[in-house]
Structure formats: structure tokens, C-alpha cells
Amino acid sequence: MGTRSTIFIAAITLLCFLLFIGCSERKRPSEEAARSIIVFKHGKISGDPSIFRAILDRFESENPEISVREETLPASTDEQHQFYTLNLEGRTSDFDVLSMDVIWVPEFARAGWIRDLSHLASEQERSDFFPGPMEAVTYRGRMYAVPWYLDAGVLYYRKDLLDKYGFSPPRTWNGLVEAAQHITPREKDLYGYIWQGKQYEGLVCNVLEFFWGNGGDVLKEGRLVIDSRENMEAAAFMRNLIESGITPPLVTTAMEEPTRHIFGNGRALFMRNWPYVWNIYNAEGSPLRGKVGIAPLPSFPGKTPISTLGGWQLGVNRFSRNPEAAEKLVRFLSSPDVQKTAAITIGYKPTRRSLYQDAELRAMQPFIVSLHDIFMKARPRPVSPYYMMMTQVMQPEFSAIISGIRSPEAALASTRRQIQHILEADR
């Protein structure tokens, strides 16, 4: 046999061997093909994404018949909302589980886009969730999502400076003003109080906390009361914080991160923000480590301090091809054990009250104890399928108040007329 023939036969033999191996390799994933693949859409996970992926890997190991593919949405909640509304209106089945901002559930439920998940939690289990998140996921008496992790507005303060000048954390807004007026002139380049005042959803969260802290509201027993005397007084107080110099004018363009950096750089005595900031200020290398305290937001005299509820909920796409598998993932991620893991590894605050008594979690995150009472009183923004339209009215009107463009009376009267039109349009 010639050299060419020998080489040809050897090449054919090698090719057949490789084809055999390739076919064998392609057949091995038959086990994978038999698994249900569910797609989980969510916003950017805080910190290292591999930590959350490890949680999903654990779910897959406990449910070998299910494979989870996660797909991350833009960080902007407005962009996430737009993605969901466009796709769910088109009855897409491209994703199965979705994370929802606390304000979206009634809207999605009314539109028929998400499954009724009432069967996933017994009455006893529901009582373990904080009341605010449960109110937010309930529409017409049915549960359309499961609370995943929780947020609420809190007051950060310079513990070292309050101790230095003999002040306690303020319980009232007047107490905060008094402390700021005394301390800031005696310290270099120090603002009194910073918060989120840009024209966006964060402004609504801040304004509602002033409203509620003065006994006001937006809707009360189905009635629109946004132009109440209590709300006008609270709005005027917010504007006066800027006019008096307690709050710098820059807050009218500020969101969470800019205010976090200002406070973190030692430029403010008090700050309103969300609980995620605590871990950052107390990390190794932070200039404020050990110098920061956290407390409930102040209220007006004789009133109860109430924080705006934030956080995210887990829902199931009504058009999912694998609803049972999707519900298993929702149940898993919202379970006490996994919520505890997420609290320790990611920093997400549990929506289950019982975890705030967990000895290990309290030892690892001592400040979580102080959050329990804040979360118990936290209130959702108006629970309405029309909330997204309502907030588009409130944002520019509230911005006009704190910027000094319109009086509280004129802006809140205008807000009432516009929201009334929205609510009456559905009747």
C-alpha cells in the first residue's frame, strides 16, 4: 500500500473517530434536554453576580428537572417597566419569572399579565411577611406576587458629631433643624440635611414620608386627599429646609448615589437614604466607619414617623410555558433559608419578620434589629393600577414646590385635579 493510501486511510479513520466522539458528546446533554428551562428576568444584582448565581445553582441541584437562565435588565426601573409592559402586552412567553418594583404589581395584575400566586402562601405564612409588602402584592383580595427583598427610607446621622455637641438622634423634624443649626456653623463645609429631590420616583418617596409624618396621605378610604392641610404644611416645610439653608439647593437635582457620596465624604450631618448604604459606610477603609448611626425618619410633633416602602417582588408571567417550574423558583427564592442567605451574602433585607429574630443574622448584621420597627411601619405608595400615571403627575408638581416655582397650595390643587381625572377615566 502506498504512502498516499496509508495517509488517506488514517485520515478517514481519524475523521470517523472524531465524528463518533462528537455524536457521543452531543447525546450526553439528553439529560439537559429533558429539563424545563425557565428564564428569570431581573435588574442588576448588588455586588458580585456570582454570589446570586450560586443561589440559583443550589435551586437547580435541589430541582434537577429544572434549569434556570437569568437575564439582566437595565438598572433603570423606568426602563425595566417599559420592557415588561411592551413584552407582556404582546403576550410574550420569552421569560417565566420576573422581579417587579413594589409599585407595579396592581398594574400588572389588572392587565392580566401575571399569575395569581395566592396558593403559594398559607394565611399563617403570609403573616410572617411585613404588612407593607403584603399590601403591595395584593390586588382585589388576591396575591399576585411574593415579597422578595425589602427597602424603606431611613435617617443616617453623624453619630460622632451628635455626641460631640450633646444631641440625640432627632425624633421630630424640628429637632433635626435645631441640631443642624447648632452644629453646622461649628464644623467646616458641613450641610445640615440632604435627601433625594430630583424630579423622579425618589422625590415622590421623600415627599410622601413628609406627608405621612404629618398625618397626611394621597388616598384615604378611596378618597383623594392629596391637597389636605397636613400635606400643604409638610410641603411648605420641605421648601423651607432649602430656603433656610438646612438643605443645600443641590438636592433638587440629587438622587440616591450623589447624596450617598456627599454624606460619605463627611459633607452632611443628616441624610435620608435606603438601608443599602449602611454596609458601604462600615466597610474596611471607609472614612466614616464607626461614625454613622441609623434611625427612623423624624415626624412632625405628635405624629408617627412612616417610611416609604421600597423593595422588589417576584411574579410569574401568565403566558409562561412552564408556570409550575416558575412557581417553584419563586417559592425557593422567597423561602426563609434563601432570604437569610441573600441577606448575609448580598445584603438584601428579608421580607419575613421572623428572620429579624435569627441569632446568626443578628450577630452578623447587628443594625438589622433597628430596621424591624421601621419596616413594620413602612407604607407602600398608593396601591393602584394607575399609580404609574399618578406619579407622572406628582413628580413635576412636587419638584415645582421644592424649587420654589409654585406654592404648595397651587401645586397640590393641580395634582388633585389631574389625578382625579385619571381615576374618573376608568369609571
Wavefront OBJ file of the C-alpha trace (Angstrom):
o trace
v 0.000 0.000 0.000
v 1.390 3.395 -0.994
v 2.172 6.236 1.326
v -0.711 8.326 -0.026
v -3.197 5.472 0.554
v -1.936 4.954 4.076
v -2.320 8.652 4.895
v -5.797 8.697 3.315
v -6.994 5.683 5.342
v -5.523 7.145 8.535
v -7.291 10.456 7.891
v -10.616 8.717 7.277
v -10.192 6.654 10.442
v -9.410 9.768 12.488
v -12.400 11.606 10.995
v -14.754 8.758 11.865
v -13.364 8.637 15.379
v -13.907 12.380 15.834
v -17.417 12.147 14.430
v -18.158 9.311 16.846
v -16.828 11.329 19.754
v -18.784 14.372 18.608
v -22.001 12.393 18.334
v -21.403 10.918 21.753
v -20.817 14.390 23.200
v -23.986 15.676 21.581
v -26.020 12.849 23.005
v -24.835 13.370 26.551
v -26.940 16.521 27.064
v -30.107 14.456 26.545
v -30.446 14.714 30.285
v -30.241 18.516 29.927
v -32.796 18.476 27.102
v -35.284 16.764 29.395
v -35.055 19.622 31.912
v -37.511 22.501 31.934
v -35.687 25.746 31.194
v -37.099 28.810 32.883
v -35.927 32.361 32.272
v -35.689 34.750 35.212
v -35.708 38.456 34.296
v -34.405 40.862 36.940
v -32.466 44.061 37.442
v -28.782 44.181 38.306
v -27.974 42.194 41.436
v -25.999 44.109 44.061
v -22.343 43.137 44.413
v -20.717 40.124 42.758
v -23.260 38.443 40.399
v -21.628 35.058 41.002
v -22.988 35.103 44.551
v -26.572 35.168 43.312
v -25.743 32.626 40.618
v -24.618 30.277 43.389
v -28.101 30.581 44.914
v -29.668 29.629 41.575
v -27.208 26.725 41.230
v -28.427 25.452 44.569
v -32.010 25.602 43.293
v -31.017 23.549 40.248
v -29.285 20.944 42.406
v -32.418 20.618 44.533
v -34.643 20.557 41.434
v -32.662 18.581 38.816
v -35.592 18.686 36.409
v -35.342 22.499 36.130
v -32.652 24.724 34.627
v -32.646 28.477 35.348
v -31.352 31.052 32.881
v -31.137 34.564 34.287
v -31.312 37.618 32.064
v -30.418 41.019 33.493
v -32.402 44.143 32.647
v -31.087 47.740 32.683
v -30.554 49.273 36.114
v -33.180 51.974 35.499
v -36.553 50.945 36.911
v -38.274 53.057 34.248
v -36.528 51.054 31.527
v -37.424 47.797 33.250
v -41.063 48.840 33.490
v -41.084 49.766 29.805
v -39.568 46.395 28.873
v -42.206 44.497 30.820
v -45.185 46.490 29.589
v -44.163 46.209 25.926
v -43.467 42.489 26.108
v -46.322 41.418 28.355
v -48.794 43.435 26.284
v -47.593 41.279 23.394
v -48.260 38.120 25.488
v -44.620 37.047 25.339
v -43.538 33.706 26.786
v -39.830 34.522 26.470
v -39.425 34.761 30.245
v -41.124 32.989 33.131
v -40.234 34.709 36.412
v -39.960 38.479 36.744
v -38.826 40.793 39.518
v -41.153 43.747 39.987
v -40.822 47.058 41.742
v -43.240 47.329 44.631
v -45.385 49.852 42.710
v -46.048 47.683 39.640
v -47.996 44.690 40.950
v -51.550 46.148 40.858
v -50.983 47.466 37.322
v -49.694 44.112 36.024
v -52.413 42.160 37.843
v -55.219 44.324 36.458
v -53.800 43.922 32.940
v -53.833 40.132 33.324
v -50.083 39.804 32.803
v -49.112 37.902 35.955
v -50.422 34.751 37.587
v -52.428 34.648 40.800
v -49.992 33.216 43.365
v -52.344 33.121 46.349
v -51.851 29.357 46.624
v -48.108 29.745 47.262
v -48.540 31.076 50.803
v -50.913 29.988 53.560
v -52.531 32.573 55.833
v -50.029 31.691 58.552
v -47.108 32.133 56.168
v -48.455 35.456 54.905
v -48.493 36.771 58.464
v -44.705 36.287 58.572
v -44.245 38.852 55.791
v -44.189 42.516 56.753
v -47.628 44.119 56.264
v -46.465 46.774 53.772
v -45.136 44.324 51.160
v -48.223 42.136 51.554
v -50.467 45.112 50.869
v -48.362 45.970 47.821
v -48.658 42.480 46.236
v -52.401 42.147 46.866
v -54.953 43.157 44.249
v -58.692 42.692 44.803
v -58.020 40.298 47.652
v -55.663 38.031 45.713
v -51.881 37.695 45.953
v -50.169 38.292 42.601
v -46.524 38.286 43.704
v -44.368 37.186 46.632
v -42.229 39.748 48.511
v -38.552 39.110 47.716
v -36.467 41.752 49.491
v -37.308 44.936 51.311
v -36.351 48.590 51.468
v -37.576 51.629 53.373
v -36.350 55.160 53.866
v -34.121 55.674 56.935
v -32.235 58.544 58.560
v -28.436 58.424 58.620
v -26.652 60.728 61.062
v -23.116 61.548 62.106
v -23.037 59.800 65.454
v -19.636 61.279 66.308
v -20.833 64.852 65.730
v -24.102 64.464 67.622
v -22.146 63.032 70.572
v -19.603 65.847 70.362
v -22.286 68.533 70.690
v -24.618 66.656 73.045
v -27.500 65.865 70.689
v -29.550 62.674 70.377
v -30.898 61.336 67.052
v -33.863 63.624 66.276
v -37.375 62.277 66.649
v -39.020 65.319 65.054
v -38.177 67.467 62.037
v -37.895 70.476 64.304
v -35.338 68.553 66.355
v -33.325 67.840 63.208
v -33.384 71.533 62.268
v -32.295 72.526 65.776
v -29.320 70.122 65.714
v -28.300 71.238 62.214
v -28.491 74.931 63.109
v -26.271 74.368 66.130
v -23.660 72.023 64.642
v -23.116 73.057 61.000
v -21.743 76.567 61.748
v -19.198 74.959 64.072
v -17.927 72.445 61.508
v -16.211 73.114 58.185
v -18.135 72.587 54.910
v -20.994 70.675 56.504
v -24.560 70.577 55.139
v -27.379 70.054 57.593
v -29.671 67.588 55.827
v -29.552 66.045 52.350
v -32.157 63.966 50.583
v -33.309 62.983 47.080
v -35.083 65.877 45.366
v -34.548 65.335 41.644
v -37.730 65.055 39.566
v -38.019 61.247 39.610
v -39.632 58.499 41.684
v -37.228 59.077 44.580
v -38.673 62.558 45.068
v -42.147 61.075 45.483
v -40.780 58.686 48.125
v -39.273 61.598 50.067
v -42.353 63.816 49.826
v -44.719 61.062 50.939
v -42.609 60.493 54.055
v -43.129 64.162 54.979
v -46.856 63.877 54.198
v -47.331 60.715 56.263
v -45.162 62.094 59.067
v -47.662 64.951 59.413
v -50.753 62.747 59.298
v -51.394 63.347 55.595
v -51.893 60.963 52.674
v -52.696 60.754 48.967
v -55.670 58.413 49.090
v -57.693 57.753 52.226
v -60.515 55.188 52.137
v -60.784 55.665 48.396
v -60.914 59.465 48.625
v -58.286 61.716 47.089
v -56.852 63.865 49.896
v -53.530 64.994 48.455
v -54.387 68.715 48.833
v -55.060 68.435 52.576
v -53.866 70.998 55.095
v -51.424 68.429 56.529
v -49.813 67.900 53.145
v -49.569 71.614 52.419
v -47.815 72.177 55.755
v -45.388 69.305 55.093
v -44.611 70.520 51.566
v -44.004 74.054 52.820
v -41.620 72.675 55.444
v -39.628 70.857 52.752
v -39.274 74.023 50.736
v -38.248 75.941 53.852
v -35.450 73.437 54.515
v -33.817 74.678 51.314
v -34.654 78.361 51.789
v -33.248 78.347 55.347
v -30.008 76.654 54.291
v -30.524 73.454 56.304
v -30.668 71.643 52.971
v -28.492 72.828 50.051
v -30.241 73.717 46.748
v -28.309 70.897 45.050
v -30.850 68.383 46.392
v -33.285 69.491 43.683
v -31.088 67.549 41.233
v -29.903 64.775 43.595
v -30.638 61.047 43.582
v -29.515 58.263 45.941
v -25.899 57.894 44.888
v -24.909 61.590 44.831
v -26.356 62.070 48.318
v -24.576 58.919 49.495
v -21.249 60.293 48.272
v -21.822 63.716 49.851
v -22.571 62.178 53.228
v -19.826 59.581 52.787
v -17.291 62.351 52.171
v -18.172 63.919 55.508
v -20.132 66.818 53.987
v -23.510 66.336 55.725
v -24.820 65.890 59.256
v -28.050 64.063 58.317
v -29.145 62.141 55.224
v -32.247 60.287 54.102
v -31.460 57.151 52.075
v -32.094 53.393 51.859
v -30.550 50.656 54.079
v -28.044 49.526 51.418
v -25.819 52.470 52.331
v -25.036 51.132 55.812
v -22.710 48.362 54.655
v -20.784 50.803 52.437
v -20.126 53.255 55.260
v -18.998 50.488 57.596
v -16.733 48.657 55.145
v -12.984 48.426 55.629
v -11.341 51.669 54.546
v -14.466 53.823 54.840
v -13.634 57.232 56.395
v -16.967 57.111 58.247
v -16.614 53.617 59.667
v -17.906 53.677 63.251
v -19.071 57.287 62.935
v -22.539 56.747 61.435
v -25.839 55.987 63.118
v -29.161 54.909 61.646
v -32.637 55.802 62.941
v -36.271 56.086 61.869
v -37.080 59.217 59.901
v -38.373 62.093 62.041
v -42.008 63.134 62.061
v -43.901 66.272 62.977
v -44.894 66.780 66.654
v -47.420 64.240 67.879
v -47.308 62.237 64.642
v -45.912 58.796 63.764
v -42.796 58.520 61.566
v -43.522 56.461 58.450
v -41.078 55.412 55.744
v -41.860 54.813 52.093
v -41.792 51.128 51.284
v -39.326 50.028 48.636
v -38.140 46.630 47.501
v -38.848 44.016 44.864
v -41.389 41.267 44.397
v -41.348 38.009 42.448
v -44.079 37.236 39.938
v -44.818 34.643 37.268
v -45.597 35.578 33.670
v -49.167 34.464 32.915
v -48.028 33.400 29.436
v -45.174 31.212 30.708
v -44.886 27.744 29.161
v -43.548 26.372 32.468
v -45.642 28.002 35.204
v -45.193 25.172 37.722
v -41.395 25.318 37.441
v -41.520 29.110 37.640
v -43.591 28.949 40.829
v -41.048 26.570 42.349
v -38.317 29.163 41.798
v -40.459 31.919 43.337
v -41.164 29.760 46.381
v -37.458 28.914 46.704
v -36.148 32.493 46.430
v -38.707 33.795 48.925
v -38.145 30.980 51.447
v -36.727 31.873 54.885
v -33.474 29.985 54.338
v -32.702 31.609 50.984
v -33.726 35.076 52.185
v -31.301 34.643 55.079
v -28.532 33.618 52.673
v -29.254 36.643 50.461
v -29.170 38.936 53.497
v -25.754 37.648 54.566
v -24.106 37.356 51.150
v -25.754 40.149 49.128
v -27.160 42.460 51.779
v -30.803 42.187 50.713
v -33.146 42.812 53.632
v -35.596 39.945 54.233
v -39.322 40.426 53.801
v -40.010 37.824 56.506
v -40.352 39.199 60.017
v -39.115 36.029 61.733
v -35.635 36.427 60.235
v -35.108 39.611 62.241
v -35.032 37.378 65.323
v -32.492 34.981 63.792
v -29.459 34.857 66.118
v -26.890 34.272 63.374
v -28.219 37.069 61.170
v -28.399 39.499 64.096
v -24.819 38.665 65.058
v -23.537 39.236 61.516
v -25.646 42.360 60.855
v -26.461 43.968 64.237
v -28.098 47.027 62.693
v -30.811 44.837 61.159
v -32.512 44.814 64.572
v -33.244 48.540 64.269
v -34.798 48.026 60.833
v -37.586 45.745 62.070
v -39.755 48.504 63.547
v -39.067 50.777 60.564
v -40.173 48.045 58.149
v -43.260 47.286 60.242
v -44.463 50.868 59.782
v -43.269 51.298 56.185
v -46.125 52.167 53.854
v -46.449 51.460 50.142
v -47.084 54.267 47.719
v -50.763 54.403 46.640
v -51.674 50.814 45.761
v -53.430 51.399 42.470
v -53.243 50.002 38.937
v -52.961 53.642 37.872
v -50.015 54.503 40.083
v -47.575 54.937 37.199
v -49.835 57.641 35.755
v -50.298 59.198 39.191
v -46.568 59.503 39.819
v -46.042 61.175 36.439
v -48.381 63.866 37.732
v -46.861 64.118 41.204
v -43.198 64.309 40.192
v -43.259 67.668 38.332
v -45.670 69.227 40.814
v -43.564 68.202 43.822
v -40.436 69.395 42.020
v -42.072 72.768 41.431
v -42.770 73.089 45.161
v -39.255 72.390 46.416
v -37.726 74.510 43.630
v -39.880 77.490 44.650
v -41.641 77.650 41.288
v -45.144 77.000 42.656
v -46.719 77.318 46.080
v -47.748 74.121 47.889
v -51.389 75.193 47.648
v -51.305 75.696 43.873
v -49.202 72.611 43.122
v -51.237 70.221 45.307
v -54.555 71.587 43.982
v -53.286 70.958 40.446
v -52.115 67.481 41.435
v -55.537 66.655 42.825
v -57.332 67.755 39.644
v -55.051 65.718 37.394
v -55.162 62.546 39.497
v -58.938 62.885 39.844
v -59.171 62.900 36.060
v -57.057 59.713 35.892
v -59.213 57.896 38.440
v -62.516 59.022 36.928
v -61.474 57.992 33.418
v -61.827 54.332 34.421
v -65.322 54.661 35.832
l 1 2 3 4 5 6 7 8 9 10 11 12 13 14 15 16 17 18 19 20 21 22 23 24 25 26 27 28 29 30 31 32 33 34 35 36 37 38 39 40 41 42 43 44 45 46 47 48 49 50 51 52 53 54 55 56 57 58 59 60 61 62 63 64 65 66 67 68 69 70 71 72 73 74 75 76 77 78 79 80 81 82 83 84 85 86 87 88 89 90 91 92 93 94 95 96 97 98 99 100 101 102 103 104 105 106 107 108 109 110 111 112 113 114 115 116 117 118 119 120 121 122 123 124 125 126 127 128 129 130 131 132 133 134 135 136 137 138 139 140 141 142 143 144 145 146 147 148 149 150 151 152 153 154 155 156 157 158 159 160 161 162 163 164 165 166 167 168 169 170 171 172 173 174 175 176 177 178 179 180 181 182 183 184 185 186 187 188 189 190 191 192 193 194 195 196 197 198 199 200 201 202 203 204 205 206 207 208 209 210 211 212 213 214 215 216 217 218 219 220 221 222 223 224 225 226 227 228 229 230 231 232 233 234 235 236 237 238 239 240 241 242 243 244 245 246 247 248 249 250 251 252 253 254 255 256 257 258 259 260 261 262 263 264 265 266 267 268 269 270 271 272 273 274 275 276 277 278 279 280 281 282 283 284 285 286 287 288 289 290 291 292 293 294 295 296 297 298 299 300 301 302 303 304 305 306 307 308 309 310 311 312 313 314 315 316 317 318 319 320 321 322 323 324 325 326 327 328 329 330 331 332 333 334 335 336 337 338 339 340 341 342 343 344 345 346 347 348 349 350 351 352 353 354 355 356 357 358 359 360 361 362 363 364 365 366 367 368 369 370 371 372 373 374 375 376 377 378 379 380 381 382 383 384 385 386 387 388 389 390 391 392 393 394 395 396 397 398 399 400 401 402 403 404 405 406 407 408 409 410 411 412 413 414 415 416 417 418 419 420 421 422 423 424 425 426 427
